[in-house]
Structures are given as structure tokens and as C-alpha cells.
Amino acid sequence: MESFFSHLKTEALYPYDIRSIEEAQRRIEEYIDFYNNNRAQRKLNKLAPVEYRNQLAA
């Protein structure tokens, strides 16, 4: 979890000038979607977490 929050802050929050709770929430939701569905991970053979789970379930 600490690693996820570190990535969230450095990639989705700190680079932007966030001026409202709604904007912060939108960025967090977008990042969570990216983190689970699009971000390729070396330890998962360069698959996104969802792709890896689907491959195991098939």
C-alpha cells in the first residue's frame, strides 16, 4: 500500500495544481483506473494487473 500511495502522490497529484476536492477526487479515480487497467508491470510479464488476473482465470 505504501508503494501505491507513493506512486499516486508523485504521478497523479504533485505534478498538478489541484484547486478543489472534486479535481483531486477525479485525478485519484483516473489514476486508480490507470494503475489497475493500463500500467504494465515488469513482475507480471509486462501485463497490467487486470490482464494478468484474466490470464490466470482463463
PDBQT receptor file of N, H, CA, C and O in Angstrom, charges set to zero:
ATOM      1  N   MET A   1       0.822  -1.196   0.000  1.00  0.00    +0.000 N 
ATOM      2  CA  MET A   1       0.000   0.000   0.000  1.00  0.00    +0.000 C 
ATOM      3  C   MET A   1       0.864   1.257   0.000  1.00  0.00    +0.000 C 
ATOM      4  O   MET A   1       0.545   2.235  -0.676  1.00  0.00    +0.000 OA
ATOM      5  N   GLU A   2       1.950   1.230   0.753  1.00  0.00    +0.000 N 
ATOM      6  H   GLU A   2       2.209   0.435   1.302  1.00  0.00    +0.000 HD
ATOM      7  CA  GLU A   2       2.804   2.412   0.794  1.00  0.00    +0.000 C 
ATOM      8  C   GLU A   2       3.344   2.745  -0.587  1.00  0.00    +0.000 C 
ATOM      9  O   GLU A   2       3.438   3.915  -0.958  1.00  0.00    +0.000 OA
ATOM     10  N   SER A   3       3.696   1.723  -1.340  1.00  0.00    +0.000 N 
ATOM     11  H   SER A   3       3.620   0.773  -1.038  1.00  0.00    +0.000 HD
ATOM     12  CA  SER A   3       4.202   1.937  -2.690  1.00  0.00    +0.000 C 
ATOM     13  C   SER A   3       3.122   2.565  -3.573  1.00  0.00    +0.000 C 
ATOM     14  O   SER A   3       3.399   3.497  -4.329  1.00  0.00    +0.000 OA
ATOM     15  N   PHE A   4       1.889   2.053  -3.478  1.00  0.00    +0.000 N 
ATOM     16  H   PHE A   4       1.663   1.296  -2.864  1.00  0.00    +0.000 HD
ATOM     17  CA  PHE A   4       0.794   2.609  -4.275  1.00  0.00    +0.000 C 
ATOM     18  C   PHE A   4       0.584   4.088  -3.956  1.00  0.00    +0.000 C 
ATOM     19  O   PHE A   4       0.482   4.909  -4.868  1.00  0.00    +0.000 OA
ATOM     20  N   PHE A   5       0.520   4.433  -2.670  1.00  0.00    +0.000 N 
ATOM     21  H   PHE A   5       0.603   3.767  -1.929  1.00  0.00    +0.000 HD
ATOM     22  CA  PHE A   5       0.285   5.829  -2.299  1.00  0.00    +0.000 C 
ATOM     23  C   PHE A   5       1.439   6.724  -2.723  1.00  0.00    +0.000 C 
ATOM     24  O   PHE A   5       1.229   7.882  -3.083  1.00  0.00    +0.000 OA
ATOM     25  N   SER A   6       2.640   6.200  -2.684  1.00  0.00    +0.000 N 
ATOM     26  H   SER A   6       2.811   5.259  -2.391  1.00  0.00    +0.000 HD
ATOM     27  CA  SER A   6       3.792   6.965  -3.164  1.00  0.00    +0.000 C 
ATOM     28  C   SER A   6       3.644   7.265  -4.651  1.00  0.00    +0.000 C 
ATOM     29  O   SER A   6       3.845   8.398  -5.087  1.00  0.00    +0.000 OA
ATOM     30  N   HIS A   7       3.290   6.232  -5.433  1.00  0.00    +0.000 N 
ATOM     31  H   HIS A   7       3.127   5.311  -5.079  1.00  0.00    +0.000 HD
ATOM     32  CA  HIS A   7       3.077   6.432  -6.871  1.00  0.00    +0.000 C 
ATOM     33  C   HIS A   7       1.921   7.395  -7.120  1.00  0.00    +0.000 C 
ATOM     34  O   HIS A   7       2.016   8.280  -7.971  1.00  0.00    +0.000 OA
ATOM     35  N   LEU A   8       0.849   7.225  -6.391  1.00  0.00    +0.000 N 
ATOM     36  H   LEU A   8       0.772   6.506  -5.699  1.00  0.00    +0.000 HD
ATOM     37  CA  LEU A   8      -0.321   8.096  -6.549  1.00  0.00    +0.000 C 
ATOM     38  C   LEU A   8       0.061   9.560  -6.353  1.00  0.00    +0.000 C 
ATOM     39  O   LEU A   8      -0.275  10.412  -7.176  1.00  0.00    +0.000 OA
ATOM     40  N   LYS A   9       0.756   9.842  -5.275  1.00  0.00    +0.000 N 
ATOM     41  H   LYS A   9       1.029   9.150  -4.607  1.00  0.00    +0.000 HD
ATOM     42  CA  LYS A   9       1.113  11.234  -4.980  1.00  0.00    +0.000 C 
ATOM     43  C   LYS A   9       2.083  11.801  -6.007  1.00  0.00    +0.000 C 
ATOM     44  O   LYS A   9       1.900  12.926  -6.473  1.00  0.00    +0.000 OA
ATOM     45  N   THR A  10       3.113  11.036  -6.366  1.00  0.00    +0.000 N 
ATOM     46  H   THR A  10       3.261  10.123  -5.988  1.00  0.00    +0.000 HD
ATOM     47  CA  THR A  10       4.129  11.580  -7.264  1.00  0.00    +0.000 C 
ATOM     48  C   THR A  10       3.690  11.637  -8.720  1.00  0.00    +0.000 C 
ATOM     49  O   THR A  10       4.183  12.474  -9.477  1.00  0.00    +0.000 OA
ATOM     50  N   GLU A  11       2.761  10.754  -9.132  1.00  0.00    +0.000 N 
ATOM     51  H   GLU A  11       2.360  10.075  -8.517  1.00  0.00    +0.000 HD
ATOM     52  CA  GLU A  11       2.350  10.717 -10.532  1.00  0.00    +0.000 C 
ATOM     53  C   GLU A  11       1.015  11.400 -10.805  1.00  0.00    +0.000 C 
ATOM     54  O   GLU A  11       0.799  11.907 -11.906  1.00  0.00    +0.000 OA
ATOM     55  N   ALA A  12       0.118  11.422  -9.826  1.00  0.00    +0.000 N 
ATOM     56  H   ALA A  12       0.293  11.010  -8.932  1.00  0.00    +0.000 HD
ATOM     57  CA  ALA A  12      -1.230  11.922 -10.100  1.00  0.00    +0.000 C 
ATOM     58  C   ALA A  12      -1.585  13.196  -9.350  1.00  0.00    +0.000 C 
ATOM     59  O   ALA A  12      -2.540  13.877  -9.725  1.00  0.00    +0.000 OA
ATOM     60  N   LEU A  13      -0.845  13.537  -8.306  1.00  0.00    +0.000 N 
ATOM     61  H   LEU A  13      -0.069  12.984  -8.002  1.00  0.00    +0.000 HD
ATOM     62  CA  LEU A  13      -1.245  14.703  -7.523  1.00  0.00    +0.000 C 
ATOM     63  C   LEU A  13      -0.204  15.811  -7.522  1.00  0.00    +0.000 C 
ATOM     64  O   LEU A  13      -0.522  16.947  -7.875  1.00  0.00    +0.000 OA
ATOM     65  N   TYR A  14       1.012  15.516  -7.140  1.00  0.00    +0.000 N 
ATOM     66  H   TYR A  14       1.270  14.594  -6.854  1.00  0.00    +0.000 HD
ATOM     67  CA  TYR A  14       2.028  16.565  -7.002  1.00  0.00    +0.000 C 
ATOM     68  C   TYR A  14       2.322  17.347  -8.280  1.00  0.00    +0.000 C 
ATOM     69  O   TYR A  14       2.555  18.553  -8.198  1.00  0.00    +0.000 OA
ATOM     70  N   PRO A  15       2.324  16.719  -9.460  1.00  0.00    +0.000 N 
ATOM     71  CA  PRO A  15       2.658  17.494 -10.670  1.00  0.00    +0.000 C 
ATOM     72  C   PRO A  15       1.582  18.515 -11.078  1.00  0.00    +0.000 C 
ATOM     73  O   PRO A  15       1.816  19.330 -11.970  1.00  0.00    +0.000 OA
ATOM     74  N   TYR A  16       0.431  18.477 -10.445  1.00  0.00    +0.000 N 
ATOM     75  H   TYR A  16       0.241  17.815  -9.720  1.00  0.00    +0.000 HD
ATOM     76  CA  TYR A  16      -0.682  19.324 -10.875  1.00  0.00    +0.000 C 
ATOM     77  C   TYR A  16      -1.050  20.340  -9.810  1.00  0.00    +0.000 C 
ATOM     78  O   TYR A  16      -0.840  20.119  -8.617  1.00  0.00    +0.000 OA
ATOM     79  N   ASP A  17      -1.596  21.444 -10.254  1.00  0.00    +0.000 N 
ATOM     80  H   ASP A  17      -1.766  21.624 -11.223  1.00  0.00    +0.000 HD
ATOM     81  CA  ASP A  17      -2.070  22.489  -9.350  1.00  0.00    +0.000 C 
ATOM     82  C   ASP A  17      -3.554  22.227  -9.074  1.00  0.00    +0.000 C 
ATOM     83  O   ASP A  17      -4.429  22.783  -9.737  1.00  0.00    +0.000 OA
ATOM     84  N   ILE A  18      -3.814  21.377  -8.093  1.00  0.00    +0.000 N 
ATOM     85  H   ILE A  18      -3.102  20.926  -7.554  1.00  0.00    +0.000 HD
ATOM     86  CA  ILE A  18      -5.182  20.967  -7.777  1.00  0.00    +0.000 C 
ATOM     87  C   ILE A  18      -5.814  22.015  -6.868  1.00  0.00    +0.000 C 
ATOM     88  O   ILE A  18      -5.259  22.372  -5.828  1.00  0.00    +0.000 OA
ATOM     89  N   ARG A  19      -6.988  22.503  -7.279  1.00  0.00    +0.000 N 
ATOM     90  H   ARG A  19      -7.439  22.213  -8.123  1.00  0.00    +0.000 HD
ATOM     91  CA  ARG A  19      -7.620  23.603  -6.555  1.00  0.00    +0.000 C 
ATOM     92  C   ARG A  19      -8.946  23.241  -5.898  1.00  0.00    +0.000 C 
ATOM     93  O   ARG A  19      -9.571  24.088  -5.259  1.00  0.00    +0.000 OA
ATOM     94  N   SER A  20      -9.382  21.997  -6.046  1.00  0.00    +0.000 N 
ATOM     95  H   SER A  20      -8.874  21.308  -6.565  1.00  0.00    +0.000 HD
ATOM     96  CA  SER A  20     -10.648  21.617  -5.414  1.00  0.00    +0.000 C 
ATOM     97  C   SER A  20     -10.631  20.131  -5.055  1.00  0.00    +0.000 C 
ATOM     98  O   SER A  20      -9.858  19.345  -5.603  1.00  0.00    +0.000 OA
ATOM     99  N   ILE A  21     -11.492  19.782  -4.138  1.00  0.00    +0.000 N 
ATOM    100  H   ILE A  21     -12.120  20.420  -3.694  1.00  0.00    +0.000 HD
ATOM    101  CA  ILE A  21     -11.638  18.386  -3.737  1.00  0.00    +0.000 C 
ATOM    102  C   ILE A  21     -12.130  17.550  -4.916  1.00  0.00    +0.000 C 
ATOM    103  O   ILE A  21     -11.698  16.411  -5.089  1.00  0.00    +0.000 OA
ATOM    104  N   GLU A  22     -13.026  18.105  -5.725  1.00  0.00    +0.000 N 
ATOM    105  H   GLU A  22     -13.377  19.031  -5.585  1.00  0.00    +0.000 HD
ATOM    106  CA  GLU A  22     -13.568  17.386  -6.874  1.00  0.00    +0.000 C 
ATOM    107  C   GLU A  22     -12.468  17.047  -7.878  1.00  0.00    +0.000 C 
ATOM    108  O   GLU A  22     -12.424  15.939  -8.413  1.00  0.00    +0.000 OA
ATOM    109  N   GLU A  23     -11.590  18.002  -8.126  1.00  0.00    +0.000 N 
ATOM    110  H   GLU A  23     -11.626  18.903  -7.692  1.00  0.00    +0.000 HD
ATOM    111  CA  GLU A  23     -10.492  17.762  -9.056  1.00  0.00    +0.000 C 
ATOM    112  C   GLU A  23      -9.538  16.707  -8.497  1.00  0.00    +0.000 C 
ATOM    113  O   GLU A  23      -9.075  15.839  -9.237  1.00  0.00    +0.000 OA
ATOM    114  N   ALA A  24      -9.245  16.775  -7.214  1.00  0.00    +0.000 N 
ATOM    115  H   ALA A  24      -9.622  17.480  -6.614  1.00  0.00    +0.000 HD
ATOM    116  CA  ALA A  24      -8.385  15.766  -6.582  1.00  0.00    +0.000 C 
ATOM    117  C   ALA A  24      -9.027  14.392  -6.682  1.00  0.00    +0.000 C 
ATOM    118  O   ALA A  24      -8.353  13.412  -7.001  1.00  0.00    +0.000 OA
ATOM    119  N   GLN A  25     -10.317  14.311  -6.414  1.00  0.00    +0.000 N 
ATOM    120  H   GLN A  25     -10.865  15.106  -6.155  1.00  0.00    +0.000 HD
ATOM    121  CA  GLN A  25     -11.025  13.032  -6.486  1.00  0.00    +0.000 C 
ATOM    122  C   GLN A  25     -11.004  12.484  -7.900  1.00  0.00    +0.000 C 
ATOM    123  O   GLN A  25     -10.788  11.288  -8.101  1.00  0.00    +0.000 OA
ATOM    124  N   ARG A  26     -11.226  13.349  -8.883  1.00  0.00    +0.000 N 
ATOM    125  H   ARG A  26     -11.401  14.320  -8.719  1.00  0.00    +0.000 HD
ATOM    126  CA  ARG A  26     -11.213  12.910 -10.283  1.00  0.00    +0.000 C 
ATOM    127  C   ARG A  26      -9.838  12.372 -10.664  1.00  0.00    +0.000 C 
ATOM    128  O   ARG A  26      -9.740  11.324 -11.301  1.00  0.00    +0.000 OA
ATOM    129  N   ARG A  27      -8.784  13.075 -10.283  1.00  0.00    +0.000 N 
ATOM    130  H   ARG A  27      -8.864  13.927  -9.766  1.00  0.00    +0.000 HD
ATOM    131  CA  ARG A  27      -7.429  12.623 -10.598  1.00  0.00    +0.000 C 
ATOM    132  C   ARG A  27      -7.114  11.289  -9.912  1.00  0.00    +0.000 C 
ATOM    133  O   ARG A  27      -6.483  10.417 -10.509  1.00  0.00    +0.000 OA
ATOM    134  N   ILE A  28      -7.551  11.132  -8.671  1.00  0.00    +0.000 N 
ATOM    135  H   ILE A  28      -8.065  11.840  -8.186  1.00  0.00    +0.000 HD
ATOM    136  CA  ILE A  28      -7.316   9.882  -7.942  1.00  0.00    +0.000 C 
ATOM    137  C   ILE A  28      -8.054   8.732  -8.609  1.00  0.00    +0.000 C 
ATOM    138  O   ILE A  28      -7.486   7.655  -8.788  1.00  0.00    +0.000 OA
ATOM    139  N   GLU A  29      -9.307   8.946  -8.978  1.00  0.00    +0.000 N 
ATOM    140  H   GLU A  29      -9.768   9.822  -8.833  1.00  0.00    +0.000 HD
ATOM    141  CA  GLU A  29     -10.084   7.898  -9.644  1.00  0.00    +0.000 C 
ATOM    142  C   GLU A  29      -9.462   7.515 -10.982  1.00  0.00    +0.000 C 
ATOM    143  O   GLU A  29      -9.391   6.332 -11.317  1.00  0.00    +0.000 OA
ATOM    144  N   GLU A  30      -9.010   8.510 -11.752  1.00  0.00    +0.000 N 
ATOM    145  H   GLU A  30      -9.068   9.470 -11.480  1.00  0.00    +0.000 HD
ATOM    146  CA  GLU A  30      -8.364   8.233 -13.032  1.00  0.00    +0.000 C 
ATOM    147  C   GLU A  30      -7.074   7.446 -12.826  1.00  0.00    +0.000 C 
ATOM    148  O   GLU A  30      -6.769   6.531 -13.592  1.00  0.00    +0.000 OA
ATOM    149  N   TYR A  31      -6.321   7.804 -11.791  1.00  0.00    +0.000 N 
ATOM    150  H   TYR A  31      -6.569   8.547 -11.169  1.00  0.00    +0.000 HD
ATOM    151  CA  TYR A  31      -5.064   7.111 -11.539  1.00  0.00    +0.000 C 
ATOM    152  C   TYR A  31      -5.312   5.668 -11.103  1.00  0.00    +0.000 C 
ATOM    153  O   TYR A  31      -4.592   4.766 -11.530  1.00  0.00    +0.000 OA
ATOM    154  N   ILE A  32      -6.310   5.440 -10.267  1.00  0.00    +0.000 N 
ATOM    155  H   ILE A  32      -6.895   6.173  -9.920  1.00  0.00    +0.000 HD
ATOM    156  CA  ILE A  32      -6.626   4.076  -9.844  1.00  0.00    +0.000 C 
ATOM    157  C   ILE A  32      -7.014   3.228 -11.050  1.00  0.00    +0.000 C 
ATOM    158  O   ILE A  32      -6.599   2.074 -11.155  1.00  0.00    +0.000 OA
ATOM    159  N   ASP A  33      -7.807   3.791 -11.960  1.00  0.00    +0.000 N 
ATOM    160  H   ASP A  33      -8.144   4.729 -11.874  1.00  0.00    +0.000 HD
ATOM    161  CA  ASP A  33      -8.173   3.069 -13.174  1.00  0.00    +0.000 C 
ATOM    162  C   ASP A  33      -6.927   2.753 -13.997  1.00  0.00    +0.000 C 
ATOM    163  O   ASP A  33      -6.754   1.624 -14.454  1.00  0.00    +0.000 OA
ATOM    164  N   PHE A  34      -6.062   3.744 -14.186  1.00  0.00    +0.000 N 
ATOM    165  H   PHE A  34      -6.202   4.662 -13.814  1.00  0.00    +0.000 HD
ATOM    166  CA  PHE A  34      -4.808   3.529 -14.914  1.00  0.00    +0.000 C 
ATOM    167  C   PHE A  34      -3.955   2.473 -14.226  1.00  0.00    +0.000 C 
ATOM    168  O   PHE A  34      -3.426   1.575 -14.881  1.00  0.00    +0.000 OA
ATOM    169  N   TYR A  35      -3.820   2.577 -12.916  1.00  0.00    +0.000 N 
ATOM    170  H   TYR A  35      -4.250   3.307 -12.384  1.00  0.00    +0.000 HD
ATOM    171  CA  TYR A  35      -2.965   1.678 -12.136  1.00  0.00    +0.000 C 
ATOM    172  C   TYR A  35      -3.417   0.229 -12.268  1.00  0.00    +0.000 C 
ATOM    173  O   TYR A  35      -2.583  -0.674 -12.335  1.00  0.00    +0.000 OA
ATOM    174  N   ASN A  36      -4.704   0.000 -12.307  1.00  0.00    +0.000 N 
ATOM    175  H   ASN A  36      -5.382   0.734 -12.253  1.00  0.00    +0.000 HD
ATOM    176  CA  ASN A  36      -5.227  -1.363 -12.387  1.00  0.00    +0.000 C 
ATOM    177  C   ASN A  36      -5.378  -1.892 -13.806  1.00  0.00    +0.000 C 
ATOM    178  O   ASN A  36      -5.238  -3.093 -14.037  1.00  0.00    +0.000 OA
ATOM    179  N   ASN A  37      -5.660  -1.015 -14.751  1.00  0.00    +0.000 N 
ATOM    180  H   ASN A  37      -5.774  -0.040 -14.564  1.00  0.00    +0.000 HD
ATOM    181  CA  ASN A  37      -6.036  -1.481 -16.090  1.00  0.00    +0.000 C 
ATOM    182  C   ASN A  37      -5.012  -1.241 -17.185  1.00  0.00    +0.000 C 
ATOM    183  O   ASN A  37      -5.048  -1.931 -18.203  1.00  0.00    +0.000 OA
ATOM    184  N   ASN A  38      -4.107  -0.298 -17.018  1.00  0.00    +0.000 N 
ATOM    185  H   ASN A  38      -4.078   0.262 -16.190  1.00  0.00    +0.000 HD
ATOM    186  CA  ASN A  38      -3.219   0.054 -18.129  1.00  0.00    +0.000 C 
ATOM    187  C   ASN A  38      -1.734  -0.020 -17.813  1.00  0.00    +0.000 C 
ATOM    188  O   ASN A  38      -0.918  -0.125 -18.729  1.00  0.00    +0.000 OA
ATOM    189  N   ARG A  39      -1.369   0.032 -16.557  1.00  0.00    +0.000 N 
ATOM    190  H   ARG A  39      -2.032   0.117 -15.813  1.00  0.00    +0.000 HD
ATOM    191  CA  ARG A  39       0.034   0.116 -16.170  1.00  0.00    +0.000 C 
ATOM    192  C   ARG A  39       0.688  -1.255 -16.250  1.00  0.00    +0.000 C 
ATOM    193  O   ARG A  39       0.377  -2.144 -15.458  1.00  0.00    +0.000 OA
ATOM    194  N   ALA A  40       1.590  -1.423 -17.202  1.00  0.00    +0.000 N 
ATOM    195  H   ALA A  40       1.842  -0.700 -17.845  1.00  0.00    +0.000 HD
ATOM    196  CA  ALA A  40       2.301  -2.687 -17.346  1.00  0.00    +0.000 C 
ATOM    197  C   ALA A  40       3.321  -2.824 -16.222  1.00  0.00    +0.000 C 
ATOM    198  O   ALA A  40       4.010  -1.867 -15.869  1.00  0.00    +0.000 OA
ATOM    199  N   GLN A  41       3.404  -4.030 -15.667  1.00  0.00    +0.000 N 
ATOM    200  H   GLN A  41       2.845  -4.807 -15.954  1.00  0.00    +0.000 HD
ATOM    201  CA  GLN A  41       4.342  -4.283 -14.577  1.00  0.00    +0.000 C 
ATOM    202  C   GLN A  41       5.357  -5.339 -14.996  1.00  0.00    +0.000 C 
ATOM    203  O   GLN A  41       5.004  -6.369 -15.570  1.00  0.00    +0.000 OA
ATOM    204  N   ARG A  42       6.591  -5.069 -14.705  1.00  0.00    +0.000 N 
ATOM    205  H   ARG A  42       6.878  -4.232 -14.238  1.00  0.00    +0.000 HD
ATOM    206  CA  ARG A  42       7.665  -5.988 -15.058  1.00  0.00    +0.000 C 
ATOM    207  C   ARG A  42       7.449  -7.355 -14.395  1.00  0.00    +0.000 C 
ATOM    208  O   ARG A  42       7.627  -8.391 -15.036  1.00  0.00    +0.000 OA
ATOM    209  N   LYS A  43       7.066  -7.357 -13.120  1.00  0.00    +0.000 N 
ATOM    210  H   LYS A  43       6.921  -6.516 -12.599  1.00  0.00    +0.000 HD
ATOM    211  CA  LYS A  43       6.911  -8.635 -12.406  1.00  0.00    +0.000 C 
ATOM    212  C   LYS A  43       5.711  -9.444 -12.887  1.00  0.00    +0.000 C 
ATOM    213  O   LYS A  43       5.588 -10.622 -12.548  1.00  0.00    +0.000 OA
ATOM    214  N   LEU A  44       4.830  -8.837 -13.665  1.00  0.00    +0.000 N 
ATOM    215  H   LEU A  44       4.929  -7.880 -13.940  1.00  0.00    +0.000 HD
ATOM    216  CA  LEU A  44       3.672  -9.537 -14.234  1.00  0.00    +0.000 C 
ATOM    217  C   LEU A  44       3.864  -9.788 -15.725  1.00  0.00    +0.000 C 
ATOM    218  O   LEU A  44       2.897  -9.839 -16.485  1.00  0.00    +0.000 OA
ATOM    219  N   ASN A  45       5.118  -9.944 -16.134  1.00  0.00    +0.000 N 
ATOM    220  H   ASN A  45       5.904  -9.902 -15.517  1.00  0.00    +0.000 HD
ATOM    221  CA  ASN A  45       5.462 -10.177 -17.549  1.00  0.00    +0.000 C 
ATOM    222  C   ASN A  45       4.945  -9.062 -18.450  1.00  0.00    +0.000 C 
ATOM    223  O   ASN A  45       4.446  -9.316 -19.546  1.00  0.00    +0.000 OA
ATOM    224  N   LYS A  46       5.068  -7.835 -17.980  1.00  0.00    +0.000 N 
ATOM    225  H   LYS A  46       5.474  -7.629 -17.089  1.00  0.00    +0.000 HD
ATOM    226  CA  LYS A  46       4.688  -6.629 -18.723  1.00  0.00    +0.000 C 
ATOM    227  C   LYS A  46       3.196  -6.564 -19.045  1.00  0.00    +0.000 C 
ATOM    228  O   LYS A  46       2.792  -5.977 -20.049  1.00  0.00    +0.000 OA
ATOM    229  N   LEU A  47       2.386  -7.174 -18.182  1.00  0.00    +0.000 N 
ATOM    230  H   LEU A  47       2.715  -7.651 -17.366  1.00  0.00    +0.000 HD
ATOM    231  CA  LEU A  47       0.932  -7.090 -18.316  1.00  0.00    +0.000 C 
ATOM    232  C   LEU A  47       0.394  -6.160 -17.240  1.00  0.00    +0.000 C 
ATOM    233  O   LEU A  47       1.013  -5.988 -16.191  1.00  0.00    +0.000 OA
ATOM    234  N   ALA A  48      -0.750  -5.568 -17.501  1.00  0.00    +0.000 N 
ATOM    235  H   ALA A  48      -1.253  -5.707 -18.354  1.00  0.00    +0.000 HD
ATOM    236  CA  ALA A  48      -1.451  -4.797 -16.482  1.00  0.00    +0.000 C 
ATOM    237  C   ALA A  48      -2.050  -5.788 -15.480  1.00  0.00    +0.000 C 
ATOM    238  O   ALA A  48      -2.306  -6.936 -15.843  1.00  0.00    +0.000 OA
ATOM    239  N   PRO A  49      -2.279  -5.377 -14.234  1.00  0.00    +0.000 N 
ATOM    240  CA  PRO A  49      -2.829  -6.291 -13.235  1.00  0.00    +0.000 C 
ATOM    241  C   PRO A  49      -4.118  -6.988 -13.672  1.00  0.00    +0.000 C 
ATOM    242  O   PRO A  49      -4.280  -8.184 -13.428  1.00  0.00    +0.000 OA
ATOM    243  N   VAL A  50      -5.025  -6.269 -14.306  1.00  0.00    +0.000 N 
ATOM    244  H   VAL A  50      -4.893  -5.298 -14.504  1.00  0.00    +0.000 HD
ATOM    245  CA  VAL A  50      -6.287  -6.874 -14.755  1.00  0.00    +0.000 C 
ATOM    246  C   VAL A  50      -6.021  -7.919 -15.835  1.00  0.00    +0.000 C 
ATOM    247  O   VAL A  50      -6.628  -8.989 -15.820  1.00  0.00    +0.000 OA
ATOM    248  N   GLU A  51      -5.129  -7.622 -16.761  1.00  0.00    +0.000 N 
ATOM    249  H   GLU A  51      -4.636  -6.752 -16.772  1.00  0.00    +0.000 HD
ATOM    250  CA  GLU A  51      -4.795  -8.580 -17.815  1.00  0.00    +0.000 C 
ATOM    251  C   GLU A  51      -4.176  -9.847 -17.212  1.00  0.00    +0.000 C 
ATOM    252  O   GLU A  51      -4.484 -10.961 -17.636  1.00  0.00    +0.000 OA
ATOM    253  N   TYR A  52      -3.317  -9.665 -16.238  1.00  0.00    +0.000 N 
ATOM    254  H   TYR A  52      -3.067  -8.760 -15.893  1.00  0.00    +0.000 HD
ATOM    255  CA  TYR A  52      -2.672 -10.801 -15.590  1.00  0.00    +0.000 C 
ATOM    256  C   TYR A  52      -3.695 -11.681 -14.877  1.00  0.00    +0.000 C 
ATOM    257  O   TYR A  52      -3.648 -12.905 -15.001  1.00  0.00    +0.000 OA
ATOM    258  N   ARG A  53      -4.615 -11.075 -14.137  1.00  0.00    +0.000 N 
ATOM    259  H   ARG A  53      -4.653 -10.081 -14.037  1.00  0.00    +0.000 HD
ATOM    260  CA  ARG A  53      -5.657 -11.845 -13.450  1.00  0.00    +0.000 C 
ATOM    261  C   ARG A  53      -6.554 -12.566 -14.453  1.00  0.00    +0.000 C 
ATOM    262  O   ARG A  53      -6.922 -13.721 -14.239  1.00  0.00    +0.000 OA
ATOM    263  N   ASN A  54      -6.905 -11.894 -15.537  1.00  0.00    +0.000 N 
ATOM    264  H   ASN A  54      -6.606 -10.956 -15.711  1.00  0.00    +0.000 HD
ATOM    265  CA  ASN A  54      -7.745 -12.539 -16.559  1.00  0.00    +0.000 C 
ATOM    266  C   ASN A  54      -7.032 -13.717 -17.194  1.00  0.00    +0.000 C 
ATOM    267  O   ASN A  54      -7.651 -14.739 -17.489  1.00  0.00    +0.000 OA
ATOM    268  N   GLN A  55      -5.734 -13.575 -17.404  1.00  0.00    +0.000 N 
ATOM    269  H   GLN A  55      -5.232 -12.744 -17.164  1.00  0.00    +0.000 HD
ATOM    270  CA  GLN A  55      -4.947 -14.659 -17.984  1.00  0.00    +0.000 C 
ATOM    271  C   GLN A  55      -4.911 -15.862 -17.044  1.00  0.00    +0.000 C 
ATOM    272  O   GLN A  55      -4.977 -17.004 -17.498  1.00  0.00    +0.000 OA
ATOM    273  N   LEU A  56      -4.807 -15.615 -15.749  1.00  0.00    +0.000 N 
ATOM    274  H   LEU A  56      -4.754 -14.687 -15.380  1.00  0.00    +0.000 HD
ATOM    275  CA  LEU A  56      -4.793 -16.713 -14.782  1.00  0.00    +0.000 C 
ATOM    276  C   LEU A  56      -6.155 -17.403 -14.677  1.00  0.00    +0.000 C 
ATOM    277  O   LEU A  56      -6.235 -18.612 -14.460  1.00  0.00    +0.000 OA
ATOM    278  N   ALA A  57      -7.215 -16.620 -14.833  1.00  0.00    +0.000 N 
ATOM    279  H   ALA A  57      -7.150 -15.638 -15.009  1.00  0.00    +0.000 HD
ATOM    280  CA  ALA A  57      -8.572 -17.163 -14.700  1.00  0.00    +0.000 C 
ATOM    281  C   ALA A  57      -9.001 -17.968 -15.925  1.00  0.00    +0.000 C 
ATOM    282  O   ALA A  57      -9.903 -18.801 -15.838  1.00  0.00    +0.000 OA
ATOM    283  N   ALA A  58      -8.362 -17.721 -17.056  1.00  0.00    +0.000 N 
ATOM    284  H   ALA A  58      -7.629 -17.044 -17.126  1.00  0.00    +0.000 HD
ATOM    285  CA  ALA A  58      -8.750 -18.405 -18.308  1.00  0.00    +0.000 C 
ATOM    286  C   ALA A  58      -8.270 -19.826 -18.360  1.00  0.00    +0.000 C 
ATOM    287  O   ALA A  58      -8.517 -20.526 -19.342  1.00  0.00    +0.000 OA
TER     288      ALA A  58
